[in-house]
Amino acid sequence: MADSLVLLRNASPSTNVLGSWLEGLGEQSADRILQFFTAEIRNPNTRRAYLRALVNFVTWCNEQHITLRDLTPYYVAAYIEQLGVTHSPPTVKQHLAAIRMLGDYLVVGQIVPHNPAAAVRGPKYVVKKGKTPVLSAEEARQFFDSIETDTIIGLRDRALCGVLVYSFARISAVLNMNVEDYFHQGRRSWLRLHEKNAKYHEVPVHHSAQEY
């Protein structure tokens, strides 16, 4: 990647910010950050989120006239503290995770001697109540009554929703089911749910779901 600095400048305003921050450290640093976003982070959603987080951090560093060589845990902690004033704890923790991950990657690549974010602690965040709303019995009944059952698609949708509501199964496990995964043992009906890593488990069918 002989032209990594050029690529960082020309790719987008976001990568340009990161590239200019690393420019003083030489070509190897530009190579390393390109590898970080292309080879280290495979998930595109995570890549976009971490890019936004790191661009925000580098922009803040530039405003404070802090270079990568000057960066210490104190500065990272100050940024995280300031970020917590305007952002939620989960967002702050994600930003810190992005900074830590890049720092580790630069240490492994011998670009910097230590990770300045390694010792910085993020905000505490405890979920006391799930965000997913739970349907009451009446709401569930109204929902199922609203599904048209005079078509094959409607019957399919009602059966799918019935399994999800009354088994609490993951949507991917239900969608991976075949016809033979609904079976009888004795007087009970059962579902065979296919989970990750070729695993499956069997659960009894709720009597309300059997209606569908």
N, C-alpha and C positions, 0 to 999 in steps of 0.2 A: 504494500500500500504506500508507494512512494509519494503519492499526491494526496495523502489523507487530510492534510491541513486545507488544501484547496477544496476537497470534497466537503469538509465540515463547513467551510465558508459559504459554499454555493448551494448546499442541499436545501436549507430552509433557514429562516430567521432564528428558529429554536436552536438548531445545531450550530449555527454561526455563533451564538452566544457562548455555547460550550467550547467551541473551537478556539475562539479568541481568548478564553480563560486559560486554556492549556497551551496556547501558542508559544509562550515563553519557555516551556519545558521541552520543546523540540518535536520532531516528527514521530518519535516513538509514542509520545503521549497521545497524539491524534490517532495513531493506529489503535491504541488501547481503547479509547473511548468509542471508536467505530465498532470494534469487536464487542464491546460491552452491549451496545444496542442491537447488534445484528446476530451475534453468536451466543451471548450469555443469556439474554432475555428472549425466549422463544414465543411467549404469548403476546399477540399484538396489542391486546387491551392493556396488559401490564406494561408493555413497552411505551405506549402512549402516555399512560399515567405517570410512569417514572420519568419520562422525558419532560413532561410539564412540571413535575416536582423539582427536578434538577435545574431546569431553566429558571424557575422562580428563585431557587437558592443561589444560583450563580449571579443572577441579576441583583439580588440583595448584596452579595459579596462585592460586586462591582461598584454598587452605590456606596459601600463602606470602604472602598479602595483596599479590599482584602484579596490577595492573590492565593493561588493554591498552595504555594510554599509558606505563606503566612498563616494558613488555616490551623486553628487549634480547637480542642474541645470547647473552650470558652466561647468561641465565635459560633460554633454549631449550636451550642446550648442557647446562646442569645437569639439566634434565628428561630429556633424551635419555640422559645418563650414568646417571641413577638408574633409568630404565626398562630399561636394558640389564642391570641386576642381576637382574630378575625375568622378562624377556621375551627371546625369541629374536631374533637379528639381523634376520631378515626382518620380524618384527612391529615392531621398533624403526624400521626403515627406512620401513615403511608409515606409522607415526605421524608421522615427520618429514616425509614426503611430504604428508600431510594438512595439517600446520601450514604448510608452505611454500606449498601451493596456496591455502589461505585467506589467508595473508599477501599473496601476489601479487594476489589478487582484491580485498583491501581497499586495497592501494596503488593499483591501477587505478581504484578507486572513490573515491580521494582521502579515504579514511577515516583512514588512517595514512600518514605520510610515507615510511616505508621498511619492508621486510619483515625482521623480526628473525631469521627462520629461514633467510634466503638464504645466509648464510655458514657455517652450522652443518653439519658433516659427519657423516654417519651411520656406523655400524659397517661394517667390511669384512665381506663375506660371499661366499665363493667355494665353489661346489658342486663338490666333487672327484669325487663319485660320484652318478650319477643315482638318484633315488628309485624310479623305475619298475622293478619286478623283471623280470628276463629269464627266460623259461622255457627250461629245458634241453630237448634233443631228446626225452628220455624223458617229461618233464612235458607237453610239447606233445602227444605221442602219447596219453598217458593222458587228456588233456583232450578230444581229438577222439574218442577211443573212448567217452567218457562221453555224447556227444551222441546222442540217439535219432534213427535215420535211417529209421524206418518211417512217418514223417509228412512232409507237405510243409514244415511249419514247422521240423522238425528238419533236413531237408535244406537249407533256406534258411539256418538258423543256422550249420550246419557250413560252408557255402560262404562266408558272411560272415566267420566267424572265420578261415577258411583264407586269405582275401585279406588280412585284417588282420595275421595272424601272418607270412605269407611275403612281404608287400610293404612292411611298415612304413608303410602309408598312414594318413593321418588318417581317423578314423571318419566325419567329415562328407564327405570326398571319396569314400569307398566308398558311403555311403548315397545320394549324389547320382548314382550310376551308373545307366545304363539297360541294357537287354539288349544293345543294339548296341555298348556300350562294352567288351564282351568279344568280341574278334575274332581272326582268324588272318592272319598275314603269313608266307607261305612255310610253314616247318615249325613256326614258333613261334606260341604264343598270347600275346595282348597284352591289357592293361587300359588303358582311357582314364580317368584320374582327374580329376575336375572340382574345381579348387581355387578359391580366392577370386578376386574381381575378374574373373570369367568366363574365367579361365585354366584350362588343363588340360595334363597331360603323360601320355605313354604309357610304360608299363613292361612288360617281359616277364613272363609268368606263371611263377612257380616251379613246377618239376615236381611238387612235393608238393601245391601248391594246385590243380593241374590235376585231381588225383584227386577233388576235391570239386565 
